[in-house]
Amino acid sequence: MTKLLDVQNLHVAYGKVEAVHDVSLTVRAGSIVTVIGPNGAGKTTLLSAIMGLLPARGSVTYLGAPAETLSVEQRVARGLILVPERRELFAAMSVADNLQLGAFQRVSQRDRNWKATQAEVYRWFPRLQERHDQLAGTLSGGERQMLAMGRALMGKPTLLMLDEPSLGLAPLIVREIFKIISALRATGVAILLV
């Protein structure tokens, strides 16, 4: 299996406090890799550093190239996509508009297949199609998580990083989310899961 992401000896600090100390991991195509630890262990910080949102020491290689030379936008364009723990939806915009924003890179490059991806997201998450005109801020917690994942899928990820996708959700919704994560892996999407 092809190595998509290779993190070696990563250190991330907030001022003088080191939140991530000497972390190394590898994610291969079509795999699911999990990062497990207690609250405050630096899991979210690790994902943020890999995404380029935080400065870090060490080595992050994505698709065989040093990620340090890539902006966040370039990482997203190359299929490295993060679904943050807080979901970061645009609450005053509709479900459909949030999904279209997930395809921003593709739309700006005149990729007309983004609508086919939206139809695919609606197949994964039928509840989103039912609520496509509803404001994202009025959705339930489970629906917000579905929308955050759907928006990420609009970018056609090669590697999808999920930060605690089951946090605060009912058990039935958690099962549904993890069934979709497993199905995504079967399509070749690699998953880095906190």
Buried (B, 14 or more C-beta within 10 A) or exposed (E): EEBBBBBEEBBBBEEEEBBBEEBEBBBBBBBBBEBEEEEEBBBBBBBBBBBBBBEBEBBBBBBEEEBEEBEEEBBBBBBBBBBBBEBEBBEEBBBBBBBBBBBBBBBEEEBEEBEEBBEBBBEBBEBBBEBBEBBBEEBEEBBBBBBBBBBBBBBBBBBBBBBBBBEEBEEEBBEBBEEBBEEBBEEEBBBBBB
